[in-house]
Amino acid sequence: MLLAGAAVVLTQAALAEDKPDVLGGTIGGSVKFATDYVFRGESETVNGEIPAVQASLTWTHASGVYLGYFGSTNKFKGSPDISAVVGPYLGKYGSIGDTGLNYNVMAFAYQYPGASRYNYSELYMYLDRNFGPVNLKLEVTPTLNDWFGVDGWKGVNYAIHPKVALGDGWGLDGSFGYQRLTGRGAEGWRHWNVGVTKSMWGLNFDLRYHDTDIDSSHKVYGSHDGREIFKQRYVFAVSKSF
């Protein structure tokens, strides 16, 4: 059984766009098509066996409180009852005085239609700051219950996400993280990615390299099939925000 999840990464820029007032807030969203869906180094579509299609819809209040719903195609090898992951999320973003620091805290519930035994939740906590054209973001994301429904398994993802604006719609960003996993038979792993982005024609293009340190000695993913899901890969994606 392969264990995985999905993440929604919300930015203040995406949440602060001028939009019509709806119940004291604004509504926005995004759609994304990609050659694969990779989450913390793991392919969520069995190496692209099914199309990677994602969408989200978010209501945001002027106070920084937001709530929304996310959905994505999803497929795990050996789990034929999983074809998608969906989930509601609730969060709050803002700035910390005049320090230049921004925060974003979000609770996300992973739900697998037809396979509810795998459902679980995480609390995303971000802190970021701009240094000229460079943005540096820190992440700590603990599980709120048993990770992927496995009895006694708990996890915390620690990561750093640097981003550089290169001008003319170009950008360079990446992340390096460690998914800590505890419990009987559990073991964590390191994961990283780096990508080039370009905004044009009202679309966002992304070409990204993903990799991990998982090898044949890993307690959870050391099998041939496990290493295949975590092998290095390039992913191309096109997305649209509205």
C-alpha positions as CSV (number, residue, x, y, z in Angstrom):
1,M,0.0,0.0,0.0
2,L,1.4,3.4,-1.0
3,L,0.8,6.3,1.3
4,A,0.4,9.8,0.0
5,G,-1.7,13.0,0.0
6,A,-2.3,16.3,-1.7
7,A,-1.3,19.9,-0.9
8,V,-2.8,23.3,-1.6
9,V,-0.3,26.1,-1.4
10,L,-2.0,29.4,-1.1
11,T,-0.1,32.7,-1.5
12,Q,-1.1,36.2,-0.3
13,A,-0.8,37.5,-3.9
14,A,-3.3,35.0,-5.1
15,L,-5.7,35.8,-2.3
16,A,-5.5,39.6,-2.6
17,E,-6.7,40.1,-6.1
18,D,-9.5,42.6,-6.7
19,K,-12.8,40.7,-7.1
20,P,-16.5,41.3,-6.5
21,D,-17.7,41.2,-2.9
22,V,-19.4,38.0,-1.9
23,L,-20.7,37.8,1.7
24,G,-18.0,40.2,2.8
25,G,-15.2,38.4,0.9
26,T,-14.1,37.4,-2.6
27,I,-14.1,34.2,-4.5
28,G,-11.2,32.9,-6.6
29,G,-9.8,29.7,-7.9
30,S,-7.5,27.8,-10.1
31,V,-7.3,24.9,-12.6
32,K,-4.2,23.0,-13.4
33,F,-3.2,20.3,-16.0
34,A,0.2,18.5,-15.6
35,T,2.1,15.5,-16.9
36,D,2.2,14.1,-13.3
37,Y,1.1,15.1,-9.8
38,V,4.0,14.9,-7.4
39,F,3.5,15.4,-3.7
40,R,6.6,15.4,-1.5
41,G,8.5,13.4,-4.1
42,E,5.8,10.8,-4.8
43,S,3.9,10.5,-8.0
44,E,0.1,10.6,-7.2
45,T,-0.9,9.3,-10.6
46,V,1.3,6.2,-10.8
47,N,3.9,7.8,-13.1
48,G,1.3,9.6,-15.2
49,E,-1.0,6.6,-15.8
50,I,-4.0,9.0,-15.6
51,P,-4.1,12.7,-16.4
52,A,-3.1,15.0,-13.6
53,V,-6.0,17.5,-13.3
54,Q,-6.5,19.8,-10.3
55,A,-8.9,22.6,-9.3
56,S,-9.6,24.7,-6.3
57,L,-12.2,27.3,-5.2
58,T,-11.5,29.7,-2.3
59,W,-13.5,32.3,-0.5
60,T,-11.3,34.9,1.2
61,H,-12.4,37.6,3.8
62,A,-10.6,41.0,4.1
63,S,-9.4,39.8,7.5
64,G,-7.3,37.1,5.9
65,V,-9.6,34.3,6.8
66,Y,-10.3,31.9,3.9
67,L,-12.0,28.6,3.2
68,G,-12.3,26.5,0.1
69,Y,-12.4,23.1,-1.6
70,F,-9.7,21.3,-3.6
71,G,-9.9,18.3,-5.9
72,S,-7.4,16.3,-8.0
73,T,-7.2,13.1,-9.9
74,N,-5.3,10.5,-7.9
75,K,-4.2,6.9,-8.3
76,F,-2.2,4.6,-6.0
77,K,-0.8,1.4,-7.3
78,G,-2.5,-1.5,-5.5
79,S,-5.5,0.7,-4.4
80,P,-8.0,0.4,-7.3
81,D,-10.7,2.1,-5.2
82,I,-8.9,5.5,-5.3
83,S,-9.3,7.7,-8.3
84,A,-9.4,11.2,-6.8
85,V,-8.5,13.2,-3.6
86,V,-10.7,16.0,-2.5
87,G,-10.8,18.2,0.6
88,P,-12.1,21.3,2.3
89,Y,-9.6,23.7,3.8
90,L,-9.8,26.6,6.3
91,G,-7.0,29.1,6.9
92,K,-5.8,32.5,7.9
93,Y,-3.0,34.6,6.4
94,G,-1.5,38.0,7.3
95,S,1.6,39.9,8.2
96,I,3.4,40.3,11.6
97,G,3.6,44.0,12.4
98,D,6.3,45.8,10.5
99,T,8.7,42.9,10.5
100,G,8.2,42.1,6.9
101,L,7.2,38.6,7.9
102,N,4.0,37.0,6.5
103,Y,2.2,33.9,7.9
104,N,-0.3,31.5,6.5
105,V,-1.9,28.7,8.6
106,M,-4.3,26.2,7.0
107,A,-6.1,23.1,8.1
108,F,-6.7,20.6,5.2
109,A,-8.7,17.4,5.3
110,Y,-7.6,14.8,2.7
111,Q,-10.7,12.8,1.6
112,Y,-10.7,9.8,-0.8
113,P,-14.1,9.2,-2.3
114,G,-14.9,5.4,-2.0
115,A,-11.9,4.8,0.2
116,S,-12.7,6.8,3.4
117,R,-10.4,4.6,5.5
118,Y,-7.5,6.5,4.1
119,N,-8.8,10.0,5.1
120,Y,-6.7,12.2,7.4
121,S,-5.9,15.9,8.0
122,E,-2.8,18.1,8.2
123,L,-2.1,21.6,9.6
124,Y,0.0,23.7,7.1
125,M,2.0,26.5,8.8
126,Y,4.0,28.9,6.7
127,L,6.2,31.9,7.5
128,D,7.8,33.9,4.7
129,R,9.7,37.1,3.9
130,N,10.7,39.0,0.8
131,F,14.4,40.0,0.3
132,G,14.2,42.1,-2.8
133,P,13.3,39.8,-5.7
134,V,13.8,36.7,-3.4
135,N,11.1,35.2,-1.3
136,L,12.0,32.7,1.4
137,K,9.3,30.5,2.9
138,L,9.5,28.1,5.8
139,E,7.0,25.3,6.3
140,V,6.0,23.0,9.3
141,T,3.1,20.7,8.6
142,P,2.1,18.2,11.2
143,T,-0.7,15.6,10.8
144,L,-3.8,16.1,13.0
145,N,-4.7,12.4,13.1
146,D,-3.3,9.0,11.9
147,W,-1.3,9.6,8.7
148,F,-3.3,8.2,5.8
149,G,-5.4,6.2,8.2
150,V,-2.5,4.0,9.4
151,D,-3.0,3.2,13.1
152,G,-0.4,5.0,15.2
153,W,1.5,6.7,12.3
154,K,2.1,10.5,12.7
155,G,4.0,12.8,10.4
156,V,5.5,16.3,10.2
157,N,6.8,17.8,7.0
158,Y,9.6,20.4,7.4
159,A,10.5,22.4,4.3
160,I,12.1,25.5,3.0
161,H,10.8,27.1,-0.2
162,P,13.0,29.7,-1.9
163,K,11.6,31.7,-4.9
164,V,13.3,34.3,-7.2
165,A,11.4,36.7,-9.5
166,L,13.6,37.0,-12.7
167,G,11.5,39.6,-14.5
168,D,9.3,39.5,-17.6
169,G,7.1,36.8,-16.0
170,W,10.0,34.4,-15.4
171,G,10.7,32.9,-12.1
172,L,12.9,30.2,-10.4
173,D,11.8,28.3,-7.3
174,G,12.2,25.1,-5.4
175,S,11.9,23.4,-2.1
176,F,13.9,21.0,0.1
177,G,12.0,19.1,2.8
178,Y,12.0,16.2,5.2
179,Q,8.8,14.2,5.7
180,R,9.2,12.9,9.2
181,L,7.1,9.8,9.8
182,T,6.8,7.9,13.2
183,G,5.0,4.8,14.3
184,R,5.6,1.1,14.1
185,G,7.4,0.3,10.8
186,A,7.4,3.9,9.7
187,E,10.3,5.9,8.2
188,G,10.6,9.4,6.9
189,W,12.4,10.7,3.7
190,R,13.9,13.8,2.2
191,H,12.4,15.3,-0.9
192,W,13.3,18.3,-3.1
193,N,12.4,20.0,-6.4
194,V,13.5,22.9,-8.5
195,G,11.5,24.5,-11.3
196,V,11.4,27.3,-13.9
197,T,8.1,29.2,-14.2
198,K,6.7,31.6,-16.8
199,S,3.5,33.7,-16.8
200,M,2.1,34.7,-20.2
201,W,-1.2,34.7,-22.1
202,G,-3.0,34.7,-18.8
203,L,-1.5,31.2,-18.0
204,N,1.2,30.0,-15.7
205,F,3.7,27.5,-17.1
206,D,6.0,25.3,-14.9
207,L,8.8,22.8,-15.7
208,R,10.1,21.1,-12.6
209,Y,12.5,18.4,-11.5
210,H,11.6,16.2,-8.5
211,D,13.7,13.7,-6.5
212,T,14.1,12.0,-3.1
213,D,16.6,10.0,-1.1
214,I,14.5,6.9,-1.0
215,D,16.4,3.7,-1.8
216,S,16.0,-0.1,-1.4
217,S,16.7,0.1,2.3
218,H,13.6,2.3,3.0
219,K,11.2,0.6,5.4
220,V,8.0,1.9,3.7
221,Y,8.9,2.5,0.0
222,G,12.0,0.3,-0.5
223,S,10.3,-2.1,-2.8
224,H,10.7,-1.9,-6.6
225,D,7.2,-0.4,-7.0
226,G,7.8,2.0,-4.1
227,R,11.1,3.3,-5.6
228,E,9.4,3.7,-9.0
229,I,6.8,6.0,-7.5
230,F,9.5,8.1,-5.9
231,K,12.1,8.1,-8.7
232,Q,13.4,11.3,-10.1
233,R,11.2,12.9,-12.7
234,Y,10.5,16.1,-14.7
235,V,6.9,17.5,-14.7
236,F,5.4,20.1,-17.0
237,A,2.3,21.9,-15.9
238,V,-0.1,24.6,-17.1
239,S,-2.4,26.4,-14.8
240,K,-4.9,29.3,-14.7
241,S,-6.0,31.4,-11.8
242,F,-9.3,33.3,-11.8
